[in-house]
Amino acid sequence: LDTICAIISKFFEEKNFRVHVKRFNKRIDLIIIPQTIHKILEYITVVIKGTPNDFTIRFEAGKRSHKITFLGRITQLFGGGILFLYGQKSEEELEKLEKEFWDFIYVAIEHLTKR
């Protein structure tokens, strides 16, 4: 799991995210912290769980962005439209990042299994 953790950390660090790693028994949590340039309004958590030969990876994000978008819609008449725009942009950036992440992971795992 340490190898896949290092690969995931490098993926995010190359995109200028800060990465904090928390290790547990048969589980590693990576807390991904975006910078202002990313236009993402929340932390991302990547969870690696299992053993080196049998593990799962979970990408968790989007709850805060969705809440901000929803709040922006509700308060739009009172000037909350900017919240809607920020939330919407954050959701879009998260979707793009998650797709890039999974594309990268599939290739990385394929490469590791061929070793």
C-alpha positions as CSV (number, residue, x, y, z in Angstrom):
1,L,0.0,0.0,0.0
2,D,3.0,2.3,0.6
3,T,3.9,2.2,-3.1
4,I,0.4,3.2,-4.3
5,C,0.3,5.8,-1.6
6,A,3.5,7.3,-2.9
7,I,2.2,7.2,-6.5
8,I,-1.0,9.0,-5.5
9,S,0.9,11.6,-3.4
10,K,3.1,12.4,-6.3
11,F,0.1,12.8,-8.7
12,F,-1.4,15.5,-6.5
13,E,1.9,17.1,-5.5
14,E,2.8,17.5,-9.2
15,K,-0.5,19.5,-9.5
16,N,0.5,21.7,-6.6
17,F,-1.8,20.2,-4.0
18,R,-0.5,19.7,-0.5
19,V,-0.8,16.1,0.7
20,H,-1.1,14.8,4.3
21,V,-0.9,11.1,4.9
22,K,-2.6,9.3,7.8
23,R,-1.8,5.6,8.3
24,F,-4.0,3.2,10.1
25,N,-4.1,-0.6,10.3
26,K,-4.7,-1.8,6.7
27,R,-5.8,1.7,5.6
28,I,-4.2,4.9,4.4
29,D,-6.0,8.2,4.2
30,L,-4.5,10.9,2.0
31,I,-5.9,14.4,2.7
32,I,-5.5,16.5,-0.4
33,I,-5.5,20.3,0.2
34,P,-6.1,22.5,-2.8
35,Q,-4.5,25.9,-3.3
36,T,-6.5,29.0,-4.5
37,I,-5.3,28.4,-8.0
38,H,-7.3,25.1,-8.2
39,K,-10.7,26.8,-7.6
40,I,-11.7,23.9,-5.4
41,L,-13.4,24.8,-2.2
42,E,-12.8,21.7,-0.1
43,Y,-10.3,19.1,0.9
44,I,-10.3,15.8,-1.0
45,T,-9.8,12.5,0.7
46,V,-8.3,9.5,-1.0
47,V,-8.7,6.3,1.0
48,I,-6.6,3.2,0.3
49,K,-7.8,0.1,2.1
50,G,-6.8,-3.5,2.2
51,T,-3.6,-5.5,1.7
52,P,-1.0,-5.0,-1.0
53,N,-2.6,-7.7,-3.2
54,D,-6.2,-6.9,-2.5
55,F,-7.0,-3.2,-2.0
56,T,-9.6,-0.5,-2.9
57,I,-9.1,3.1,-3.5
58,R,-11.9,5.7,-2.8
59,F,-11.9,9.3,-4.0
60,E,-14.1,11.4,-1.7
61,A,-15.0,15.0,-2.5
62,G,-17.9,17.3,-3.6
63,K,-20.1,17.5,-0.6
64,R,-19.0,21.1,0.4
65,S,-19.1,22.4,-3.2
66,H,-22.6,20.9,-3.7
67,K,-23.8,22.6,-0.5
68,I,-22.3,26.0,-1.5
69,T,-24.0,25.7,-5.0
70,F,-27.3,24.8,-3.3
71,L,-27.0,27.7,-0.9
72,G,-26.1,30.0,-3.7
73,R,-29.3,29.0,-5.6
74,I,-31.5,29.6,-2.5
75,T,-29.9,33.0,-1.8
76,Q,-29.6,34.2,-5.4
77,L,-32.2,36.8,-5.0
78,F,-30.3,38.3,-2.1
79,G,-26.9,38.5,-3.7
80,G,-25.9,34.8,-3.2
81,G,-25.3,34.2,-6.8
82,I,-21.6,34.5,-6.3
83,L,-21.8,31.5,-4.0
84,F,-23.6,29.6,-6.7
85,L,-20.8,30.4,-9.2
86,Y,-18.0,29.4,-6.8
87,G,-19.7,26.2,-5.9
88,Q,-20.4,25.4,-9.5
89,K,-16.8,26.0,-10.5
90,S,-15.5,23.9,-7.6
91,E,-17.8,21.0,-8.7
92,E,-16.5,21.3,-12.3
93,E,-12.9,21.3,-11.2
94,L,-13.4,18.3,-8.9
95,E,-15.1,16.4,-11.7
96,K,-12.1,17.1,-14.0
97,L,-9.6,16.2,-11.3
98,E,-11.4,13.0,-10.4
99,K,-11.4,11.8,-14.0
100,E,-7.7,12.6,-14.4
101,F,-7.1,10.8,-11.1
102,W,-8.8,7.6,-12.1
103,D,-7.2,7.6,-15.6
104,F,-3.8,8.0,-13.9
105,I,-4.6,5.2,-11.3
106,Y,-5.6,2.7,-13.9
107,V,-2.4,3.2,-15.8
108,A,-0.3,3.1,-12.6
109,I,-1.8,-0.1,-11.3
110,E,-1.5,-1.7,-14.7
111,H,2.2,-0.7,-14.7
112,L,2.7,-2.1,-11.1
113,T,1.1,-5.4,-12.0
114,K,3.4,-5.9,-15.0
115,R,6.5,-5.7,-12.8
